Amino acid sequence: MTTFQKVKLGDVCSQITDGKHGDCINNDNSGYYFISSKDVFNGSIHYENARQIIEADFLDTHRRTKLEIGDILITNSGTIGRMALIKNNTRVEKTTFQKSVAIIKPKQNVNNTYLFYKLLSLYKQLVNLGGGSAQHNLLLGDLRNFIIQIPDLPTQTRIASVLSAYDDLIENNEKRIKALEEMAQLLYAEWFVKFKFPFRLRLEQAGHEKVKMVDSHTEYGMIPEGWEVVKIDNLLKIVKRKIKLQTSEYKISGQFPIIDQGRDFIAGLRIIGN
């Protein structure tokens, strides 16, 4: 029977600290990244909108934290509790971070992947530790004293292996979905922008080669005969929201997705009754 031992997070990690206190000089093409809490979500670092800084500032900050493969990052101010497990990436050795992000370096007798998933499962407790709201601060001292339960290393490794396999499957499926979405966008552009739609025998619809093009008398120029240019508000009905939610109310689990135009569409989830 596997036994779990209660330990302080700081006792199973060689380092728990935060990033640079202060700012750095920007250099958009340096290749040296200065990560903030907004760049850490969904288990990884997202570099799309990450700042780039001069080499001297990077080296000064990197010397203290030294981000490496297997480290865990957790946002500790702003929206707290979002995490990333650092995997093999060519940009890792040129990445450092601001004080809104903390780094957790597990000791050799702890499986990094297991600890990452363990902390993910304790998200609500970590948020409460930071003041009960996703917009408070998670203090380093509280993080080091945070109690977790861990089994022996072989059990950690087995658990991590199973969870990683599921995550890899999800990631591969997401890549396939993205590829299909890109194909759909290209097809849409081919049919409805370039108007090179195919012949459909079953519906007795002619292909673009046999369709007469007429002037739309709009900025869109020539369009297929029988088509028209209309305003989108003539086709849609806007339903105004009845409840205004604060970002602090967003959850990582729940029954109802929250759509936010300022984020990646699905900003979070909402629990029924709340």
LOSEVEX-790753 format. One record per residue (C-alpha): x, y, z; residue in one letter. Coordinates in steps of 0.2 Angstrom, whole numbers, plus 5000, padded with zeros to 4 digits. Layout:
N
@xx=X; yy=Y; zz=Z; rest=a
...
end
This chain:
274
@xx=5000; yy=5000; zz=5000; rest=m
@xx=5007; yy=5017; zz=4995; rest=t
@xx=5009; yy=5029; zz=5009; rest=t
@xx=5009; yy=5048; zz=5007; rest=f
@xx=5020; yy=5059; zz=5017; rest=q
@xx=5015; yy=5077; zz=5022; rest=k
@xx=5029; yy=5089; zz=5018; rest=v
@xx=5032; yy=5108; zz=5016; rest=k
@xx=5035; yy=5113; zz=4998; rest=l
@xx=5051; yy=5121; zz=5003; rest=g
@xx=5058; yy=5105; zz=5010; rest=d
@xx=5057; yy=5096; zz=4993; rest=v
@xx=5063; yy=5110; zz=4983; rest=c
@xx=5081; yy=5117; zz=4981; rest=s
@xx=5074; yy=5134; zz=4977; rest=q
@xx=5058; yy=5144; zz=4978; rest=i
@xx=5060; yy=5162; zz=4973; rest=t
@xx=5053; yy=5176; zz=4962; rest=d
@xx=5059; yy=5185; zz=4947; rest=g
@xx=5067; yy=5202; zz=4945; rest=k
@xx=5062; yy=5217; zz=4956; rest=h
@xx=5063; yy=5231; zz=4944; rest=g
@xx=5062; yy=5234; zz=4926; rest=d
@xx=5073; yy=5230; zz=4911; rest=c
@xx=5078; yy=5239; zz=4895; rest=i
@xx=5068; yy=5233; zz=4880; rest=n
@xx=5076; yy=5226; zz=4864; rest=n
@xx=5062; yy=5218; zz=4853; rest=d
@xx=5074; yy=5208; zz=4843; rest=n
@xx=5087; yy=5202; zz=4856; rest=s
@xx=5080; yy=5184; zz=4858; rest=g
@xx=5081; yy=5187; zz=4877; rest=y
@xx=5064; yy=5185; zz=4885; rest=y
@xx=5057; yy=5194; zz=4901; rest=f
@xx=5042; yy=5184; zz=4906; rest=i
@xx=5027; yy=5191; zz=4916; rest=s
@xx=5012; yy=5183; zz=4924; rest=s
@xx=5002; yy=5186; zz=4908; rest=k
@xx=5014; yy=5174; zz=4898; rest=d
@xx=5011; yy=5159; zz=4910; rest=v
@xx=4995; yy=5149; zz=4907; rest=f
@xx=4989; yy=5132; zz=4902; rest=n
@xx=5005; yy=5123; zz=4908; rest=g
@xx=5018; yy=5132; zz=4898; rest=s
@xx=5026; yy=5149; zz=4894; rest=i
@xx=5018; yy=5158; zz=4879; rest=h
@xx=5030; yy=5168; zz=4870; rest=y
@xx=5019; yy=5177; zz=4857; rest=e
@xx=5018; yy=5193; zz=4867; rest=n
@xx=5032; yy=5191; zz=4879; rest=a
@xx=5044; yy=5206; zz=4881; rest=r
@xx=5062; yy=5205; zz=4875; rest=q
@xx=5076; yy=5214; zz=4884; rest=i
@xx=5095; yy=5218; zz=4882; rest=i
@xx=5107; yy=5205; zz=4885; rest=e
@xx=5115; yy=5213; zz=4900; rest=a
@xx=5099; yy=5214; zz=4909; rest=d
@xx=5095; yy=5196; zz=4905; rest=f
@xx=5112; yy=5190; zz=4912; rest=l
@xx=5110; yy=5200; zz=4928; rest=d
@xx=5092; yy=5193; zz=4931; rest=t
@xx=5096; yy=5175; zz=4925; rest=h
@xx=5111; yy=5173; zz=4936; rest=r
@xx=5100; yy=5172; zz=4951; rest=r
@xx=5085; yy=5162; zz=4945; rest=t
@xx=5093; yy=5152; zz=4930; rest=k
@xx=5077; yy=5144; zz=4922; rest=l
@xx=5080; yy=5126; zz=4917; rest=e
@xx=5071; yy=5111; zz=4910; rest=i
@xx=5060; yy=5103; zz=4924; rest=g
@xx=5058; yy=5119; zz=4934; rest=d
@xx=5040; yy=5125; zz=4938; rest=i
@xx=5034; yy=5143; zz=4936; rest=l
@xx=5019; yy=5149; zz=4946; rest=i
@xx=5011; yy=5166; zz=4945; rest=t
@xx=5012; yy=5174; zz=4962; rest=n
@xx=5004; yy=5191; zz=4959; rest=s
@xx=4990; yy=5198; zz=4947; rest=g
@xx=4981; yy=5182; zz=4942; rest=t
@xx=4989; yy=5170; zz=4954; rest=i
@xx=4991; yy=5151; zz=4953; rest=g
@xx=4994; yy=5149; zz=4934; rest=r
@xx=5008; yy=5137; zz=4931; rest=m
@xx=5020; yy=5131; zz=4918; rest=a
@xx=5031; yy=5115; zz=4918; rest=l
@xx=5047; yy=5120; zz=4909; rest=i
@xx=5050; yy=5107; zz=4895; rest=k
@xx=5064; yy=5106; zz=4881; rest=n
@xx=5063; yy=5122; zz=4872; rest=n
@xx=5077; yy=5132; zz=4863; rest=t
@xx=5071; yy=5148; zz=4871; rest=r
@xx=5073; yy=5141; zz=4889; rest=v
@xx=5091; yy=5146; zz=4891; rest=e
@xx=5087; yy=5164; zz=4886; rest=k
@xx=5071; yy=5166; zz=4897; rest=t
@xx=5070; yy=5175; zz=4913; rest=t
@xx=5055; yy=5183; zz=4922; rest=f
@xx=5048; yy=5197; zz=4933; rest=q
@xx=5043; yy=5197; zz=4951; rest=k
@xx=5025; yy=5192; zz=4946; rest=s
@xx=5032; yy=5175; zz=4943; rest=v
@xx=5040; yy=5163; zz=4955; rest=a
@xx=5051; yy=5148; zz=4951; rest=i
@xx=5050; yy=5131; zz=4960; rest=i
@xx=5065; yy=5120; zz=4958; rest=k
@xx=5061; yy=5102; zz=4964; rest=p
@xx=5075; yy=5092; zz=4972; rest=k
@xx=5082; yy=5076; zz=4964; rest=q
@xx=5071; yy=5065; zz=4975; rest=n
@xx=5055; yy=5073; zz=4968; rest=v
@xx=5048; yy=5070; zz=4951; rest=n
@xx=5046; yy=5087; zz=4943; rest=n
@xx=5031; yy=5082; zz=4933; rest=t
@xx=5022; yy=5074; zz=4948; rest=y
@xx=5025; yy=5090; zz=4958; rest=l
@xx=5018; yy=5100; zz=4944; rest=f
@xx=5002; yy=5090; zz=4943; rest=y
@xx=5001; yy=5090; zz=4962; rest=k
@xx=5001; yy=5109; zz=4963; rest=l
@xx=4989; yy=5110; zz=4949; rest=l
@xx=4977; yy=5099; zz=4959; rest=s
@xx=4979; yy=5111; zz=4973; rest=l
@xx=4975; yy=5127; zz=4963; rest=y
@xx=4961; yy=5133; zz=4975; rest=k
@xx=4971; yy=5131; zz=4990; rest=q
@xx=4985; yy=5141; zz=4982; rest=l
@xx=4973; yy=5155; zz=4978; rest=v
@xx=4966; yy=5155; zz=4995; rest=n
@xx=4984; yy=5156; zz=5002; rest=l
@xx=4986; yy=5171; zz=4992; rest=g
@xx=4971; yy=5180; zz=5000; rest=g
@xx=4956; yy=5170; zz=4993; rest=g
@xx=4956; yy=5179; zz=4976; rest=s
@xx=4965; yy=5176; zz=4960; rest=a
@xx=4970; yy=5195; zz=4960; rest=q
@xx=4980; yy=5195; zz=4977; rest=h
@xx=4998; yy=5190; zz=4980; rest=n
@xx=5005; yy=5174; zz=4984; rest=l
@xx=5020; yy=5177; zz=4996; rest=l
@xx=5036; yy=5167; zz=4994; rest=l
@xx=5036; yy=5162; zz=5013; rest=g
@xx=5018; yy=5155; zz=5012; rest=d
@xx=5023; yy=5145; zz=4996; rest=l
@xx=5038; yy=5138; zz=5005; rest=r
@xx=5027; yy=5133; zz=5020; rest=n
@xx=5013; yy=5126; zz=5009; rest=f
@xx=5009; yy=5108; zz=5014; rest=i
@xx=5008; yy=5094; zz=5001; rest=i
@xx=5007; yy=5075; zz=5001; rest=q
@xx=5019; yy=5065; zz=4991; rest=i
@xx=5022; yy=5047; zz=4989; rest=p
@xx=5039; yy=5038; zz=4986; rest=d
@xx=5048; yy=5043; zz=4970; rest=l
@xx=5044; yy=5027; zz=4960; rest=p
@xx=5025; yy=5030; zz=4964; rest=t
@xx=5028; yy=5048; zz=4959; rest=q
@xx=5036; yy=5043; zz=4942; rest=t
@xx=5021; yy=5031; zz=4938; rest=r
@xx=5008; yy=5044; zz=4942; rest=i
@xx=5017; yy=5057; zz=4932; rest=a
@xx=5019; yy=5045; zz=4917; rest=s
@xx=5000; yy=5042; zz=4916; rest=v
@xx=4996; yy=5060; zz=4918; rest=l
@xx=5009; yy=5065; zz=4905; rest=s
@xx=5002; yy=5053; zz=4892; rest=a
@xx=4985; yy=5060; zz=4894; rest=y
@xx=4992; yy=5078; zz=4892; rest=d
@xx=5002; yy=5073; zz=4877; rest=d
@xx=4987; yy=5065; zz=4869; rest=l
@xx=4977; yy=5081; zz=4872; rest=i
@xx=4991; yy=5092; zz=4865; rest=e
@xx=4992; yy=5081; zz=4849; rest=n
@xx=4973; yy=5082; zz=4847; rest=n
@xx=4974; yy=5101; zz=4849; rest=e
@xx=4988; yy=5102; zz=4835; rest=k
@xx=4977; yy=5092; zz=4824; rest=r
@xx=4962; yy=5103; zz=4827; rest=i
@xx=4973; yy=5119; zz=4824; rest=k
@xx=4979; yy=5111; zz=4807; rest=a
@xx=4961; yy=5107; zz=4802; rest=l
@xx=4956; yy=5125; zz=4807; rest=e
@xx=4970; yy=5132; zz=4796; rest=e
@xx=4964; yy=5121; zz=4782; rest=m
@xx=4946; yy=5127; zz=4784; rest=a
@xx=4952; yy=5145; zz=4783; rest=q
@xx=4962; yy=5142; zz=4767; rest=l
@xx=4947; yy=5134; zz=4760; rest=l
@xx=4935; yy=5148; zz=4765; rest=y
@xx=4947; yy=5161; zz=4757; rest=a
@xx=4948; yy=5150; zz=4741; rest=e
@xx=4929; yy=5149; zz=4740; rest=w
@xx=4922; yy=5165; zz=4747; rest=f
@xx=4936; yy=5178; zz=4744; rest=v
@xx=4944; yy=5172; zz=4728; rest=k
@xx=4927; yy=5164; zz=4723; rest=f
@xx=4936; yy=5148; zz=4716; rest=k
@xx=4922; yy=5136; zz=4723; rest=f
@xx=4921; yy=5119; zz=4715; rest=p
@xx=4907; yy=5111; zz=4704; rest=f
@xx=4894; yy=5101; zz=4714; rest=r
@xx=4886; yy=5088; zz=4703; rest=l
@xx=4873; yy=5082; zz=4716; rest=r
@xx=4866; yy=5100; zz=4719; rest=l
@xx=4868; yy=5104; zz=4700; rest=e
@xx=4878; yy=5119; zz=4705; rest=q
@xx=4891; yy=5126; zz=4693; rest=a
@xx=4909; yy=5129; zz=4698; rest=g
@xx=4917; yy=5146; zz=4698; rest=h
@xx=4923; yy=5144; zz=4680; rest=e
@xx=4905; yy=5144; zz=4674; rest=k
@xx=4898; yy=5158; zz=4686; rest=v
@xx=4895; yy=5175; zz=4679; rest=k
@xx=4904; yy=5189; zz=4690; rest=m
@xx=4895; yy=5205; zz=4692; rest=v
@xx=4900; yy=5222; zz=4700; rest=d
@xx=4894; yy=5223; zz=4718; rest=s
@xx=4896; yy=5242; zz=4718; rest=h
@xx=4905; yy=5241; zz=4734; rest=t
@xx=4924; yy=5240; zz=4740; rest=e
@xx=4922; yy=5221; zz=4737; rest=y
@xx=4922; yy=5223; zz=4718; rest=g
@xx=4916; yy=5208; zz=4707; rest=m
@xx=4905; yy=5195; zz=4715; rest=i
@xx=4896; yy=5180; zz=4709; rest=p
@xx=4879; yy=5184; zz=4701; rest=e
@xx=4865; yy=5181; zz=4713; rest=g
@xx=4876; yy=5186; zz=4728; rest=w
@xx=4874; yy=5202; zz=4738; rest=e
@xx=4885; yy=5212; zz=4750; rest=v
@xx=4876; yy=5216; zz=4766; rest=v
@xx=4880; yy=5223; zz=4783; rest=k
@xx=4883; yy=5209; zz=4797; rest=i
@xx=4871; yy=5218; zz=4809; rest=d
@xx=4857; yy=5214; zz=4796; rest=n
@xx=4861; yy=5196; zz=4799; rest=l
@xx=4864; yy=5194; zz=4818; rest=l
@xx=4855; yy=5199; zz=4833; rest=k
@xx=4865; yy=5205; zz=4848; rest=i
@xx=4860; yy=5198; zz=4865; rest=v
@xx=4866; yy=5209; zz=4879; rest=k
@xx=4873; yy=5201; zz=4894; rest=r
@xx=4863; yy=5201; zz=4910; rest=k
@xx=4877; yy=5198; zz=4923; rest=i
@xx=4894; yy=5207; zz=4923; rest=k
@xx=4908; yy=5196; zz=4929; rest=l
@xx=4925; yy=5201; zz=4937; rest=q
@xx=4941; yy=5192; zz=4931; rest=t
@xx=4943; yy=5187; zz=4949; rest=s
@xx=4927; yy=5176; zz=4947; rest=e
@xx=4935; yy=5166; zz=4933; rest=y
@xx=4938; yy=5148; zz=4937; rest=k
@xx=4949; yy=5135; zz=4929; rest=i
@xx=4935; yy=5122; zz=4931; rest=s
@xx=4916; yy=5123; zz=4931; rest=g
@xx=4901; yy=5120; zz=4920; rest=q
@xx=4900; yy=5136; zz=4910; rest=f
@xx=4913; yy=5144; zz=4899; rest=p
@xx=4915; yy=5162; zz=4900; rest=i
@xx=4918; yy=5171; zz=4883; rest=i
@xx=4929; yy=5187; zz=4884; rest=d
@xx=4933; yy=5197; zz=4869; rest=q
@xx=4949; yy=5203; zz=4877; rest=g
@xx=4956; yy=5186; zz=4879; rest=r
@xx=4958; yy=5170; zz=4869; rest=d
@xx=4939; yy=5169; zz=4868; rest=f
@xx=4936; yy=5157; zz=4882; rest=i
@xx=4943; yy=5166; zz=4897; rest=a
@xx=4938; yy=5154; zz=4911; rest=g
@xx=4924; yy=5144; zz=4918; rest=l
@xx=4910; yy=5147; zz=4929; rest=r
@xx=4902; yy=5136; zz=4943; rest=i
@xx=4883; yy=5134; zz=4943; rest=i
@xx=4875; yy=5144; zz=4956; rest=g
@xx=4889; yy=5157; zz=4956; rest=n
end
